[in-house]
Amino acid sequence: MTDLLGALGLIFVVSAALLVVAHRLSIPVVPVYIVTGLMLPPLVGQDLTLELAQWGIAFLVFVFGVNVEPTRIEAVTGDSEFVAAESVLILGSVGYGVALLLGLDALDAVYFSIAAALSSSLVGQDLIRREIYMNLLYGRLVRSIHFIQDIIAIVLILALSASVFTPDAIAMTLGYGVLLLLVAVVVRVYLFGWLVRLSGGSDELLILTAIGLLIGFIIAAELAGVSIAIGAFAAGLAITREFTQNLALLNGLDSLESFFSAIFFVVLGSLVTLPTLEILLIAATLMALIAILKPIVTIYLLLYRGYETRTACLASFSLDQVSEFSLIIAIQAFILGRITPDVFQAIILASAVTMITSTATKQYEEELYRLVSRYPTFTSAHEKTAERSNVDPDPSDHVVLIGYGKLGTRVARVCRELDQELVIVDHDPNQLAKARREHEQYVFGDAMDPETWRRADIDSCRLVYSTVPDRRLSEQLLEIETEADVIVRADRTSEAIELFEQGAAYVNVPDFLASERLTNTVRDLLSDDTTTEALRDDGTATLREMETDLRNTDTFDQ
């Protein structure tokens, strides 16, 4: 226990110091944690280190389970099921064959192929956190692909955790795992709401309820003889986010995630040892499959499903790392003596390296996309754009509205009142369905793709209005050779000034506009330009109008 507490203390002291530097240099935290582990001497004995890693992963998997929201992924589920399953099949098969060519035995080749096929939900979704929050299409695709892959990984964990590899033992382990997940669904649907009401609105009781469910499901997993990660995932699924007082619970879980992220990634770095030439060869081959072949395969699969090249590329670039579930499987196999030390070390090394390099991939994703798009083999057929778009053959003097969220809905209402021809551009299937019900002309596509501009006929429009606070999109719209006025959106006043200088007709800065309105309200009250009753009536009417918009729009403002 003393060794464990000392190890945890060392982890947080060194991590805190490096995180201060990382924050100042705007470096992602995952590489910092891994480098911290590489810098530290062996923390504790190997057995305790492996156990610590498993617990770190289990708690992170629990948080991932809590964040699973089926309604957020159902619009692209058919495509993500296909892409996730096919990529696992292709990468797994190629990985298995390559492993045999490297001289690995059949069982080692299985673990090698699993590491090659599955991607990290923790790292991948953290890299595109902003895109997921903004509900962008490729963020939705990545999240749903991760979800499907994680379900596949859970099945693999259950099958490979059987005491012996016989049909009866594997079937029994799978049965226990499915039973745990079914119990989690029952708790989520029928019991969790009752537990929330029982807490009486106490934030502390809500968090203790979540922790109690986690501990209960982990104990059940231990008694059933399955991985604690399965119990943790089931506990996460048992918790729904859909209740009014969920903020305290989510904040508490965010703190837990930060705590165990540090433990997991630092321990992962500490597991890396000085590699032999054989380990380097195996690890380098595995990294090539993950960093090169996996994105290429995923891009082709998404293009095959009709997505545009940019969407396919940006989604694929977020999948180029080893999954935490692959690490659970490898650690479990190493403890049971089913994987050789060299292959285990190669997987650990590849995991640490790809989790670091994936941050660089994210940083240079636009440059990588432009490089990939030069090759005709990666050209999109734009099937999704054609199937889901409806624009007059020759629109002119129209408004192109990018994003049909809360703000987009209000802009569209103004165009309708002015009898102004409007073409809506959005790549969120839910938002597009809403636009299709309410308007005649719409384009499904990535606003940064020239094909989308062509379909919306930006060249002949009178106004382009982007409601998306994406600097790259705003700058690209301002570079289009068109006589149309361009209105864009920014989150910061400094960015807005630069966009004005680049030619924007107007830049919407929501925080600035809100503060201006508040200042004007105070000025009107103090100068007696309005009455309290008039101000109250105006505010109530505005809020009711906004509430109506919110009922019609359940996604982030795009």
Residue pairs with C-beta under 8 A, 6 or more apart in sequence:
3 44
3 45
3 48
4 44
4 48
4 52
6 44
7 43
7 44
7 48
7 52
8 263
10 40
10 43
11 36
11 40
11 43
11 262
11 263
11 266
11 267
12 262
14 36
14 39
14 40
14 266
15 32
15 33
15 36
15 262
15 266
18 32
18 35
18 36
19 29
19 32
21 27
22 28
22 29
22 32
28 126
28 127
28 359
29 261
30 123
30 126
30 261
30 265
30 355
30 356
30 359
31 355
31 356
31 359
33 261
33 262
33 264
33 265
33 266
33 268
33 269
34 265
34 266
34 268
34 269
34 352
34 355
34 356
35 269
35 356
36 265
36 266
36 269
37 265
37 266
37 267
37 268
37 269
37 270
37 271
37 272
37 352
38 269
38 270
38 272
38 352
39 269
40 266
40 269
40 270
42 49
42 270
43 49
43 52
43 267
43 270
44 52
49 267
49 270
49 271
50 271
50 331
50 334
50 335
52 263
52 267
53 264
53 267
53 268
53 271
53 327
53 331
54 228
54 229
54 328
54 331
54 332
55 228
55 260
55 263
56 260
56 261
56 263
56 264
56 267
57 229
57 264
57 324
57 327
57 328
58 218
58 228
58 229
58 231
58 232
59 214
59 232
59 256
59 257
59 259
59 260
60 122
60 257
60 260
60 261
60 264
60 324
61 229
61 232
61 233
61 236
61 324
61 325
62 214
62 232
62 233
62 235
62 236
63 236
63 253
63 256
63 257
63 260
64 121
64 122
64 150
64 233
64 236
65 232
65 233
65 234
65 235
65 236
65 237
65 239
66 210
66 236
66 239
66 241
66 253
67 236
67 241
68 147
68 236
68 237
69 241
72 135
72 140
72 143
73 80
73 140
73 143
73 144
73 147
75 140
75 428
75 429
75 430
76 137
76 140
76 141
76 144
76 429
77 144
79 141
79 302
79 305
79 307
80 141
80 144
80 145
80 147
80 148
81 148
82 301
82 305
83 141
83 145
83 298
83 301
83 302
83 305
84 144
84 145
84 148
84 149
84 152
85 148
85 152
86 301
87 117
87 145
87 294
87 297
87 298
87 301
87 319
88 117
88 118
88 149
88 152
90 297
91 113
91 116
91 117
91 289
91 293
91 294
91 297
92 113
92 114
92 116
92 117
93 113
94 113
94 116
94 289
94 293
95 109
95 112
95 113
95 114
95 115
95 116
95 117
95 286
95 289
96 109
96 110
96 112
96 113
98 112
98 116
98 285
98 289
99 108
99 109
99 112
99 113
100 106
100 109
102 281
102 282
102 285
104 112
104 282
104 340
104 343
105 340
107 338
107 339
108 339
108 340
108 343
111 329
111 330
111 333
111 338
111 339
111 343
111 347
112 282
112 286
112 343
112 346
112 347
114 153
114 156
114 326
114 329
114 330
115 286
115 290
115 322
115 323
115 326
115 330
115 347
115 350
115 351
116 286
116 289
116 290
116 294
117 149
118 149
118 152
118 153
118 322
118 323
118 325
118 326
119 145
119 146
119 149
119 294
119 318
119 319
119 320
119 321
119 322
119 323
120 321
120 322
120 323
120 324
120 355
120 358
121 146
121 147
121 149
121 150
121 323
121 324
122 261
122 324
123 321
123 355
123 358
124 142
124 146
124 318
124 319
124 321
124 358
125 132
125 142
125 143
125 146
125 318
127 318
127 358
127 359
127 362
128 138
128 139
128 142
128 318
128 362
131 138
131 139
131 142
132 139
132 140
132 142
132 143
133 139
133 556
134 468
134 469
134 470
134 556
134 558
135 428
135 555
135 556
135 558
136 427
136 428
136 558
137 311
137 427
137 428
137 429
137 446
138 311
138 314
138 315
138 318
140 428
141 302
141 307
141 311
141 315
142 315
142 318
142 319
145 298
145 315
145 319
146 319
149 323
150 233
150 323
150 325
153 323
153 325
153 326
153 329
154 177
154 181
154 229
154 230
154 233
154 325
155 174
155 177
156 325
156 329
157 177
157 226
157 227
157 229
157 230
157 325
157 328
157 329
157 332
158 170
158 173
158 174
158 176
158 177
158 226
158 227
158 230
159 170
159 173
159 174
160 329
160 332
160 333
160 338
161 173
161 225
161 226
161 227
161 332
162 169
162 170
162 172
162 173
163 169
163 225
173 225
173 226
176 224
176 225
176 226
177 224
177 226
177 230
179 224
180 217
180 220
180 221
180 224
180 226
180 230
180 231
180 234
181 230
181 233
181 234
181 237
183 220
183 234
183 238
184 217
184 234
184 235
184 237
184 238
185 237
185 238
187 213
187 238
188 237
188 238
188 239
188 240
192 238
192 239
192 240
193 240
193 243
195 209
196 206
196 209
196 243
196 245
198 205
199 205
199 206
199 209
201 245
203 245
203 248
203 249
203 252
206 245
206 248
206 249
206 252
207 248
207 249
207 252
207 253
210 239
210 249
210 252
210 253
213 235
213 238
213 239
214 232
214 235
214 236
216 235
217 231
217 232
217 234
217 235
217 238
218 228
218 231
218 232
218 235
219 231
220 231
221 227
221 228
221 230
221 231
221 232
221 234
222 228
222 231
227 328
227 332
229 325
229 328
239 249
241 249
241 250
264 324
265 355
268 327
268 348
268 351
268 352
268 355
269 352
271 348
272 345
272 348
272 349
272 352
273 345
275 283
275 345
275 346
275 349
276 342
278 342
279 342
279 345
279 346
279 349
280 346
280 349
282 342
282 343
282 346
283 345
283 346
283 347
283 349
283 350
283 353
286 322
286 346
286 347
286 350
287 350
287 353
287 354
287 357
290 320
290 321
290 322
290 350
290 354
291 320
291 354
291 357
291 361
294 316
294 319
294 320
295 313
295 316
295 317
295 319
295 320
296 316
298 312
298 315
298 316
298 319
299 309
299 312
299 313
299 316
299 372
299 378
300 378
302 311
302 312
302 315
302 316
303 309
303 312
303 378
303 379
303 380
303 381
305 384
306 380
306 381
306 382
306 383
306 384
306 387
307 315
307 380
307 384
308 380
308 382
308 384
308 385
308 445
308 446
308 449
308 451
308 452
309 369
309 372
309 373
309 378
309 379
309 380
309 449
310 369
310 373
310 446
310 448
310 449
311 427
311 446
311 449
312 378
312 380
313 365
313 368
313 369
313 372
313 373
313 378
314 365
314 369
317 361
317 362
317 365
317 368
317 369
318 358
318 361
318 362
320 354
320 357
320 358
320 361
321 351
321 354
321 355
321 357
321 358
322 347
322 350
322 351
322 354
322 355
326 347
326 351
327 347
327 348
327 351
330 339
330 344
330 347
330 348
333 339
333 344
334 341
334 344
361 368
366 472
372 378
373 379
380 451
382 445
382 451
384 444
384 445
385 443
385 444
385 445
385 449
385 451
385 452
385 455
387 444
388 429
388 432
388 444
389 442
389 443
389 444
389 445
389 455
390 436
390 440
390 441
390 442
391 423
391 441
391 442
391 443
391 455
391 456
391 457
392 441
394 457
395 421
395 423
395 441
395 457
395 460
395 461
396 457
396 460
396 461
397 421
397 460
397 461
397 462
398 420
398 421
398 422
398 423
398 441
398 457
398 460
398 461
398 462
399 415
399 420
399 421
399 422
399 423
399 461
399 462
399 463
399 464
399 465
400 423
400 425
400 456
400 457
400 458
400 461
400 463
400 464
400 465
400 484
401 408
401 411
401 412
401 415
401 422
401 423
401 424
401 425
401 465
401 467
402 408
402 425
402 426
402 447
402 464
402 465
402 466
402 467
402 468
402 473
402 477
403 425
403 426
403 431
403 447
403 466
403 467
403 468
403 557
403 558
404 412
404 424
404 426
404 428
404 431
404 432
404 434
404 435
404 558
405 431
405 467
405 553
405 555
405 556
405 557
405 558
406 546
406 549
406 550
406 553
406 557
407 467
407 489
407 508
407 557
408 424
408 426
408 431
408 467
408 557
408 558
409 549
409 552
409 553
410 549
411 465
411 467
412 422
412 424
412 438
412 439
415 421
415 422
416 422
421 441
422 439
422 441
423 441
423 442
423 443
423 456
423 457
423 461
424 435
424 439
424 441
424 442
424 443
425 442
425 443
425 445
425 447
425 452
425 456
426 432
426 435
426 442
426 443
426 444
426 558
427 444
427 445
427 446
427 447
428 555
428 558
429 444
430 554
430 555
431 553
431 555
431 558
432 442
432 444
434 552
434 553
435 442
436 442
443 452
443 455
443 456
445 451
445 452
445 455
446 452
447 466
447 468
447 473
447 477
448 472
448 473
448 476
453 459
453 480
458 464
458 480
458 482
458 484
459 481
459 482
461 482
461 484
462 484
462 485
463 484
463 485
463 486
463 487
464 477
464 480
464 482
464 484
464 485
464 486
464 487
465 487
466 473
466 474
466 477
466 486
466 487
466 488
466 489
467 489
467 508
467 557
467 558
468 489
468 558
469 489
469 490
469 491
471 490
471 495
473 488
474 488
474 489
474 490
474 499
474 504
475 499
475 502
477 486
477 488
478 486
478 488
478 499
478 502
478 503
478 504
480 486
485 505
485 506
486 503
486 504
486 505
487 504
487 505
487 506
487 507
487 508
488 499
488 504
488 507
488 508
489 507
489 508
489 509
489 510
490 496
490 499
490 507
490 508
490 509
491 509
491 510
491 511
492 509
493 509
493 512
496 507
496 509
496 512
499 507
500 507
521 535
523 529
524 530
524 535
525 532
525 535
